[in-house]
Structures are given as C-alpha cells and as structure tokens.
Amino acid sequence: MEGFLRRRDLPSICRQATKAEDEMLHLFANISTSATQSKGLILNTSNSLEAPIISQIRSLFPTTYAVGPLHALVESITSSSVSASLLSEDRSALIWLDAQPDHSVVYVSFGSLVQLTQEEFLEFWHGFVNSGHRFLWVVRPDLVAGGTSAAEMVESEERVRLVAWAPQEEVLRHRAVGCFITHSGWNSTVESAAAGVPMVCWPRAWDQLVNSRLVGEVWKVGLDMKDVCRREIVESMVRAVMEGKKAEEFRRVAAEMAAEIGRSVGEGGDSMFDFDRLVRDILSLSMCASIDAATAS
C-alpha cells in the first residue's frame, strides 16, 4: 500500500501519534501480531477489491479467507437481501426515489456514529443546495452536535428529502441514485462498490481514511474529500461526480467494479470459493474435536 498511501491517509491512530512509543500504536501492533496465532483470518473483502493486499496478507498468514463483500455473498447464496441495520429504516425514502429521474439523486449518509458540528452541517447543506441536484440525506437525531434546525431548512427546498435512517443497500441499488456521499466506513464502501455507485468520501477516523484513498486513487470510482468541509468544495465535488464526462467515467468504472464483485460472490468466484473452503475447514475442525472427545472418553 506504500505506493498510494500518504501520511494523511493512514488510520487515525497513526496520524495522531507523535512518538514511536505511542500506547495506541503499540496496542494495535500487538493485536495485529496476536491475530497470526489464530487458525485463520476471515476478511470481509475480495480479490476484486484488494487482490495485491490480500496476496501480501497471505504471504504472512496463508490461512486467510476473503469472503466479501458479505452482504453480496449472502444475497448470492440465499437469493434475497438481509438487512443488518440496528436502526429503524424509513422506507418512504424508496417511494421518494421512485419519483426521481435516473442518476439524479445524491445519497448522503455518514453512518451510525459520525457526528457533525453545526458549522460542518451548514457547509454540507449549502454545498448540496448550491450544486442544484436532488439529494436524499440521512440525518440521525444525533447527527449534529447540539441538535439542528434541519427540518425548518428543508420546508422550502423541494429537491431535498431527509430521513432518520434509510434501507441503504436498497437505496444504493435504486436507479435514481447517482452518487453516494459517505464517511467511508468499510460496510458503506463495499455496499456502494457492489451497487456500482460512485462516491464522494468524507472520512473521519480509523480505517475510513484508508478506504477513501482506495476509492479515489486505486479504484477510481469517486473522490476523496478528507480533511476538507467547505461549501464550495462540496458543491464542486458533487458536480464532478454527477455531471459531464468525468461523471460518466466514474459510473462506467463503478459499473465494471460492481460486475467484478458480482462474479466474485457468484458460483465459481473467488469469494464463494473461499467461503466454501471456510465451511469445509470449520466442519473439519468440528469433526476433529468430536474424535478427540470420543478418544478421551
């Protein structure tokens, strides 16, 4: 990853550390080292997403199962989607999307934990409105520190739909959605990639900072907006991913990535192969345990 990661793309524990003896750095180094003592590593990723990285991990720890994206694998196996949301979903968002033109809506969600300041919320709001596009924004009750008067702002804005939470996988697959503005949590990132939706990334911490760099620099299915929150930047990035030839290129590359992910979780795909291998290995461990128990008795 050293070929494309900058210092500011590293996880927040690295960015915040000021000395080699930093306690958090050592904690996570020890956690990573202890992982190699396990019988195997199960990763929510695939060769279609991270082939060089998976190859490097396997050179250090061969018993690695890349079985992701998990939501797509589940759909491939069961032929149905299963929501993993811990919050109540407002399905009226889908009804609103049904009334919008194809690729016309910017979907915005910063996940279940990220909080914005009042200033950040307003910068995003004005950037969205100034872009001239429709947008569906997930505004949790606790999204803005200190609360927000978002509902009052929306009353006069017909292009906006705010919901407290949305059925994200279905939203991302909807024909009306043309872009996803995300905090770059891994689940959101792979859900967008599997749906073929370009992204504008605004990461805050942890792996989000790495994920956003993957989106912008490696996969080239969107733009990385880390460390910036100004209305003119928000507007320009929304326009870049939604309008013109650059937007068409983002959609083309995103569609190709989605197709590759679909193949990886389908019959004969890399993720499906690793999943079958994982199941066989777990059954083998169980059988060995039963034999050992019978022998001991």
PyMOL commands that set and color helices and strands:
alter all, ss='L'
color gray80, all
select helices_A, chain A and resi 7-9+12-16+23-35+47-60+70-78+92-98+118-131+150-154+168-173+186-195+208-219+231-242+244-265+270-296
alter helices_A, ss='H'
color red, helices_A
select strands_A, chain A and resi 41-43+64-66+105-109+134-138+160-163+177-182+199-201+222-224
alter strands_A, ss='S'
color yellow, strands_A
deselect
rebuild
show_as cartoon
